[in-house]
Structure formats: C-alpha cells, structure tokens
Amino acid sequence: MTGPTELEFDDAVRIVARVIGKRLVLVRLPLAMTYGVAWFTEGLMTVPLISAAQVRILAEEVVNPALAPDPLPVELLPVTPFDSESVMAGKPECIPFGLSDLRLFEKRSQAGAPRS
C-alpha cells in the first residue's frame, strides 16, 4: 500500500489482524488457485471473501505509478498513515458469517426480513 508510508501487503494484513484481535495465518497460493478461490466465493457468497478483481490487483504488485505525467498536487497527497489507530477508526462492526451471506439462502433471509 502506498500513502504517507509504504507498506507491503503482508504488513498491512498484520496491522489489521492485530487491531481486530485475530491470529494471523498467511497461506501462499499459486495465482491460478487464488483465482479459483475468488471464482468459488463470488459464486457462493453475496459479498465474497475475495473477488477476481482483487486477485488481479494483488497480482500486479504495483508500487510506483507508471507513466504518471505529473506528481500529485500537495492537497491530493495521502496524509492518513495506515496504522493501528487509523484501522481502528475505520473498522466496521464485526459480525460473524451466517447463512444469509450465502447466495443459496439470500432470498430466504430477505423474505423473512421486515419490509421498510
């Protein structure tokens, strides 16, 4: 990730894991297998754990912008550091996965939800 400080992806994941209090287990998969996991979760889940687009972004490993004509103006430069404090400030409510997260049960869970 790039911002006021540059981080490797693994370092960013470690920060998030520490903030949410989860033990981190990194599993390195071949790119083709990662696309397979993305394809599977996109088909199975309403909000997939990982999408093919995310795999493509991670596979590119872009650090420096290519062919950027001009540097960013000062007012557009990132200023928020990616650290424990900024992650905690942006952390959504943690809710465990349930059957309603699976496409198979999506219509059933929506049918039981109160209409507004």
Z-matrix of the N, CA and C atoms (Angstrom, degrees):
N
C 1 1.445
C 2 1.520 1 108.19
N 3 1.281 2 115.28 1 149.47
C 4 1.450 3 119.77 2 -179.62
C 5 1.512 4 109.09 3 -121.01
N 6 1.262 5 116.88 4 141.28
C 7 1.458 6 123.51 5 178.58
C 8 1.508 7 106.30 6 -173.43
N 9 1.332 8 116.40 7 -144.54
C 10 1.462 9 118.21 8 175.81
C 11 1.533 10 111.04 9 -59.66
N 12 1.342 11 115.91 10 -28.85
C 13 1.466 12 121.07 11 174.02
C 14 1.516 13 107.40 12 -129.28
N 15 1.310 14 116.93 13 150.79
C 16 1.458 15 121.29 14 -179.97
C 17 1.519 16 108.96 15 -98.22
N 18 1.336 17 116.44 16 130.90
C 19 1.461 18 121.98 17 -179.44
C 20 1.514 19 110.37 18 -124.05
N 21 1.308 20 116.04 19 146.41
C 22 1.457 21 120.83 20 167.88
C 23 1.529 22 106.73 21 -75.86
N 24 1.327 23 116.60 22 155.32
C 25 1.464 24 120.66 23 -179.12
C 26 1.533 25 111.53 24 -57.41
N 27 1.339 26 116.64 25 -43.66
C 28 1.471 27 120.41 26 -179.65
C 29 1.529 28 111.68 27 -58.95
N 30 1.345 29 117.17 28 -37.88
C 31 1.462 30 120.70 29 179.17
C 32 1.521 31 111.13 30 -66.40
N 33 1.336 32 116.98 31 -39.76
C 34 1.468 33 120.55 32 177.92
C 35 1.525 34 110.30 33 -64.28
N 36 1.325 35 117.01 34 -40.56
C 37 1.464 36 121.17 35 178.81
C 38 1.531 37 110.12 36 -64.78
N 39 1.307 38 117.34 37 -39.66
C 40 1.473 39 120.50 38 178.22
C 41 1.530 40 111.54 39 -62.29
N 42 1.327 41 117.16 40 -40.10
C 43 1.473 42 120.62 41 178.32
C 44 1.521 43 110.17 42 -62.84
N 45 1.332 44 116.83 43 -47.18
C 46 1.469 45 120.56 44 -179.41
C 47 1.528 46 110.44 45 -62.89
N 48 1.320 47 117.97 46 -43.45
C 49 1.469 48 121.11 47 179.19
C 50 1.527 49 111.13 48 -60.79
N 51 1.309 50 116.84 49 -40.83
C 52 1.468 51 120.36 50 179.16
C 53 1.530 52 110.39 51 -64.73
N 54 1.335 53 117.14 52 -42.37
C 55 1.460 54 121.15 53 -178.17
C 56 1.528 55 111.35 54 -65.16
N 57 1.336 56 117.38 55 -41.68
C 58 1.466 57 118.88 56 -177.87
C 59 1.529 58 112.61 57 -87.90
N 60 1.327 59 116.05 58 -0.55
C 61 1.463 60 119.81 59 174.18
C 62 1.519 61 114.35 60 73.48
N 63 1.329 62 116.92 61 32.84
C 64 1.462 63 120.90 62 179.77
C 65 1.516 64 110.52 63 -110.86
N 66 1.312 65 115.47 64 143.90
C 67 1.463 66 121.15 65 175.63
C 68 1.523 67 107.67 66 -74.13
N 69 1.295 68 116.61 67 131.04
C 70 1.460 69 122.10 68 -175.03
C 71 1.519 70 110.59 69 -91.79
N 72 1.326 71 115.06 70 129.71
C 73 1.456 72 121.97 71 172.49
C 74 1.522 73 106.41 72 -128.47
N 75 1.317 74 116.97 73 110.74
C 76 1.458 75 121.65 74 178.18
C 77 1.522 76 108.60 75 -94.92
N 78 1.322 77 115.09 76 128.08
C 79 1.459 78 121.20 77 178.34
C 80 1.519 79 107.47 78 -119.06
N 81 1.296 80 116.53 79 118.25
C 82 1.466 81 120.86 80 179.60
C 83 1.526 82 108.27 81 -87.76
N 84 1.324 83 114.94 82 125.53
C 85 1.457 84 121.03 83 179.49
C 86 1.515 85 109.38 84 -120.03
N 87 1.327 86 117.12 85 150.51
C 88 1.458 87 118.68 86 172.00
C 89 1.530 88 109.40 87 -61.18
N 90 1.306 89 116.96 88 151.76
C 91 1.455 90 121.96 89 -176.18
C 92 1.531 91 112.17 90 -55.17
N 93 1.310 92 117.54 91 -42.90
C 94 1.469 93 121.02 92 -179.16
C 95 1.523 94 110.89 93 -61.67
N 96 1.322 95 117.00 94 -38.55
C 97 1.458 96 120.51 95 179.46
C 98 1.536 97 110.59 96 -70.04
N 99 1.330 98 116.71 97 -36.54
C 100 1.462 99 120.67 98 178.07
C 101 1.527 100 110.06 99 -64.57
N 102 1.338 101 116.96 100 -40.83
C 103 1.469 102 119.97 101 174.24
C 104 1.527 103 110.39 102 -61.72
N 105 1.321 104 117.13 103 -37.29
C 106 1.466 105 120.97 104 178.18
C 107 1.520 106 111.74 105 -63.33
N 108 1.329 107 116.44 106 -42.81
C 109 1.470 108 120.83 107 177.08
C 110 1.524 109 109.42 108 -62.44
N 111 1.336 110 116.99 109 -42.73
C 112 1.469 111 120.85 110 179.24
C 113 1.524 112 110.28 111 -62.96
N 114 1.306 113 118.00 112 -45.85
C 115 1.461 114 121.62 113 179.60
C 116 1.525 115 110.02 114 -59.92
N 117 1.327 116 116.36 115 -44.65
C 118 1.467 117 121.32 116 -179.64
C 119 1.533 118 111.33 117 -62.85
N 120 1.335 119 117.27 118 -47.78
C 121 1.468 120 119.24 119 -177.33
C 122 1.527 121 111.82 120 -71.55
N 123 1.342 122 117.95 121 -31.54
C 124 1.466 123 120.02 122 175.82
C 125 1.526 124 110.66 123 -63.48
N 126 1.332 125 116.74 124 -37.18
C 127 1.462 126 120.67 125 179.43
C 128 1.516 127 113.31 126 -78.08
N 129 1.317 128 116.39 127 -27.68
C 130 1.465 129 121.13 128 -173.44
C 131 1.524 130 113.37 129 -93.03
N 132 1.321 131 117.65 130 -35.81
C 133 1.460 132 120.78 131 -170.21
C 134 1.528 133 112.13 132 -110.84
N 135 1.342 134 115.67 133 150.00
C 136 1.461 135 120.33 134 175.97
C 137 1.528 136 110.19 135 -68.76
N 138 1.313 137 117.89 136 -40.08
C 139 1.468 138 123.51 137 172.64
C 140 1.531 139 105.65 138 -123.66
N 141 1.346 140 117.53 139 101.41
C 142 1.469 141 119.70 140 -172.51
C 143 1.528 142 113.32 141 -67.07
N 144 1.322 143 115.09 142 151.86
C 145 1.463 144 121.02 143 175.52
C 146 1.515 145 110.50 144 -60.43
N 147 1.324 146 116.78 145 -39.33
C 148 1.466 147 121.86 146 176.41
C 149 1.525 148 107.27 147 -149.25
N 150 1.320 149 116.05 148 144.78
C 151 1.465 150 120.79 149 179.71
C 152 1.526 151 109.24 150 -111.10
N 153 1.330 152 115.16 151 163.44
C 154 1.467 153 119.88 152 178.06
C 155 1.526 154 110.09 153 -61.32
N 156 1.323 155 117.62 154 -35.64
C 157 1.469 156 120.40 155 178.46
C 158 1.528 157 110.87 156 -63.46
N 159 1.336 158 117.12 157 -39.61
C 160 1.461 159 120.03 158 178.20
C 161 1.526 160 110.89 159 -66.30
N 162 1.335 161 116.84 160 -39.56
C 163 1.466 162 120.27 161 177.74
C 164 1.520 163 109.59 162 -61.63
N 165 1.339 164 116.97 163 -43.14
C 166 1.460 165 121.23 164 179.38
C 167 1.528 166 111.08 165 -60.50
N 168 1.336 167 116.86 166 -43.11
C 169 1.467 168 120.75 167 178.93
C 170 1.530 169 110.35 168 -62.99
N 171 1.331 170 116.70 169 -45.98
C 172 1.467 171 120.10 170 -179.72
C 173 1.527 172 111.77 171 -65.18
N 174 1.332 173 116.59 172 -33.48
C 175 1.465 174 120.12 173 -178.96
C 176 1.523 175 111.63 174 -69.85
N 177 1.320 176 117.28 175 -27.95
C 178 1.464 177 120.15 176 -177.57
C 179 1.518 178 112.89 177 -72.12
N 180 1.318 179 118.10 178 -27.85
C 181 1.462 180 122.57 179 178.05
C 182 1.523 181 112.78 180 49.31
N 183 1.318 182 116.62 181 44.27
C 184 1.459 183 120.92 182 -179.17
C 185 1.521 184 109.32 183 -74.45
N 186 1.312 185 117.36 184 126.36
C 187 1.460 186 121.88 185 177.48
C 188 1.523 187 109.81 186 -110.75
N 189 1.300 188 116.38 187 -48.48
C 190 1.461 189 120.69 188 -179.31
C 191 1.523 190 109.27 189 -109.40
N 192 1.321 191 118.08 190 137.48
C 193 1.465 192 119.67 191 178.36
C 194 1.524 193 110.72 192 -63.64
N 195 1.319 194 115.31 193 132.21
C 196 1.466 195 119.52 194 179.79
C 197 1.515 196 110.17 195 -91.11
N 198 1.283 197 115.80 196 138.63
C 199 1.455 198 122.92 197 175.90
C 200 1.530 199 113.38 198 57.96
N 201 1.312 200 117.21 199 27.98
C 202 1.468 201 119.69 200 176.44
C 203 1.519 202 108.10 201 -70.71
N 204 1.332 203 117.36 202 125.03
C 205 1.461 204 118.75 203 -174.91
C 206 1.524 205 113.57 204 -69.58
N 207 1.315 206 117.04 205 -41.19
C 208 1.463 207 120.76 206 -176.67
C 209 1.521 208 109.54 207 -139.34
N 210 1.324 209 117.70 208 153.20
C 211 1.465 210 118.62 209 173.76
C 212 1.538 211 109.90 210 -66.86
N 213 1.322 212 115.58 211 156.71
C 214 1.462 213 119.89 212 178.65
C 215 1.521 214 110.93 213 -65.02
N 216 1.337 215 116.69 214 146.68
C 217 1.469 216 118.56 215 172.81
C 218 1.526 217 109.33 216 -65.41
N 219 1.300 218 116.24 217 153.87
C 220 1.466 219 122.21 218 -176.31
C 221 1.529 220 111.60 219 -52.96
N 222 1.335 221 118.21 220 -40.23
C 223 1.466 222 120.98 221 -176.75
C 224 1.533 223 112.65 222 -69.33
N 225 1.335 224 118.50 223 -14.34
C 226 1.462 225 121.64 224 178.33
C 227 1.526 226 113.35 225 -102.64
N 228 1.314 227 118.25 226 -6.34
C 229 1.461 228 120.90 227 178.72
C 230 1.523 229 110.19 228 -67.11
N 231 1.340 230 117.97 229 139.20
C 232 1.462 231 120.24 230 178.73
C 233 1.524 232 110.88 231 -64.58
N 234 1.332 233 116.38 232 138.25
C 235 1.461 234 120.07 233 -179.73
C 236 1.531 235 112.34 234 -123.63
N 237 1.341 236 117.60 235 -17.71
C 238 1.465 237 120.21 236 -179.14
C 239 1.519 238 109.23 237 -83.39
N 240 1.330 239 117.49 238 118.40
C 241 1.467 240 119.01 239 178.40
C 242 1.525 241 110.45 240 -71.04
N 243 1.315 242 116.54 241 148.32
C 244 1.467 243 120.65 242 174.60
C 245 1.516 244 106.50 243 -89.88
N 246 1.320 245 115.82 244 92.16
C 247 1.457 246 121.36 245 -179.36
C 248 1.522 247 108.73 246 -137.77
N 249 1.320 248 116.74 247 -179.24
C 250 1.464 249 121.57 248 -177.14
C 251 1.521 250 112.10 249 -56.37
N 252 1.338 251 117.38 250 -39.56
C 253 1.466 252 120.33 251 -177.61
C 254 1.531 253 111.59 252 -66.31
N 255 1.331 254 117.52 253 -44.73
C 256 1.474 255 119.60 254 -178.80
C 257 1.527 256 111.02 255 -70.45
N 258 1.328 257 117.67 256 -34.22
C 259 1.462 258 120.17 257 176.71
C 260 1.525 259 109.78 258 -66.19
N 261 1.336 260 117.53 259 -44.39
C 262 1.463 261 121.20 260 179.71
C 263 1.530 262 110.65 261 -61.73
N 264 1.326 263 117.06 262 -38.63
C 265 1.465 264 120.74 263 -179.09
C 266 1.528 265 111.70 264 -66.38
N 267 1.308 266 117.73 265 -31.00
C 268 1.460 267 120.74 266 -177.59
C 269 1.512 268 114.54 267 -101.87
N 270 1.324 269 116.95 268 5.58
C 271 1.466 270 120.99 269 -175.73
C 272 1.527 271 110.52 270 -72.69
N 273 1.339 272 117.40 271 124.32
C 274 1.466 273 119.23 272 175.83
C 275 1.527 274 110.54 273 -76.51
N 276 1.305 275 115.40 274 171.64
C 277 1.466 276 120.58 275 176.82
C 278 1.529 277 108.36 276 -62.65
N 279 1.311 278 116.71 277 133.85
C 280 1.462 279 120.79 278 179.80
C 281 1.524 280 109.56 279 -89.57
N 282 1.328 281 115.52 280 118.08
C 283 1.460 282 121.09 281 178.22
C 284 1.528 283 106.44 282 -124.21
N 285 1.333 284 117.33 283 133.78
C 286 1.465 285 118.41 284 -179.61
C 287 1.530 286 111.47 285 -66.12
N 288 1.338 287 116.01 286 155.03
C 289 1.452 288 120.68 287 175.60
C 290 1.519 289 109.01 288 -63.12
N 291 1.316 290 116.07 289 146.68
C 292 1.459 291 121.58 290 177.14
C 293 1.518 292 109.58 291 -139.26
N 294 1.321 293 116.15 292 -179.86
C 295 1.455 294 120.48 293 -179.45
C 296 1.528 295 111.63 294 -61.48
N 297 1.318 296 117.59 295 -30.38
C 298 1.461 297 120.29 296 -178.99
C 299 1.535 298 112.09 297 -67.08
N 300 1.331 299 117.67 298 -13.39
C 301 1.461 300 121.00 299 176.65
C 302 1.528 301 112.16 300 -81.74
N 303 1.328 302 116.55 301 -9.46
C 304 1.463 303 121.08 302 179.03
C 305 1.521 304 109.78 303 -96.47
N 306 1.326 305 116.51 304 137.25
C 307 1.465 306 121.07 305 -178.56
C 308 1.528 307 111.66 306 -57.25
N 309 1.311 308 117.68 307 -34.97
C 310 1.460 309 122.06 308 -178.90
C 311 1.525 310 111.67 309 -58.08
N 312 1.334 311 116.90 310 -35.94
C 313 1.457 312 121.55 311 -176.46
C 314 1.525 313 112.97 312 -103.93
N 315 1.323 314 117.84 313 1.97
C 316 1.463 315 121.46 314 -175.00
C 317 1.528 316 111.81 315 -59.86
N 318 1.316 317 118.77 316 -47.98
C 319 1.463 318 121.59 317 -177.49
C 320 1.519 319 110.81 318 -66.12
N 321 1.316 320 117.44 319 -37.68
C 322 1.464 321 120.75 320 179.45
C 323 1.518 322 110.99 321 -64.74
N 324 1.345 323 116.67 322 -42.17
C 325 1.462 324 119.04 323 -178.96
C 326 1.523 325 110.51 324 -70.58
N 327 1.346 326 117.57 325 -33.14
C 328 1.466 327 119.86 326 177.54
C 329 1.517 328 110.88 327 -71.27
N 330 1.344 329 117.08 328 -33.81
C 331 1.457 330 120.57 329 179.47
C 332 1.525 331 110.94 330 -65.30
N 333 1.341 332 116.93 331 -34.28
C 334 1.457 333 120.61 332 -179.76
C 335 1.520 334 113.96 333 -83.93
N 336 1.334 335 116.55 334 -9.28
C 337 1.472 336 120.07 335 -177.82
C 338 1.523 337 109.92 336 -78.97
N 339 1.314 338 117.51 337 143.44
C 340 1.464 339 119.51 338 177.81
C 341 1.517 340 110.92 339 -65.97
N 342 1.314 341 116.29 340 140.78
C 343 1.472 342 120.72 341 179.97
C 344 1.508 343 109.67 342 -85.89
N 345 1.332 344 115.66 343 144.39
C 346 1.464 345 119.00 344 178.75
C 347 1.502 346 111.60 345 -110.49
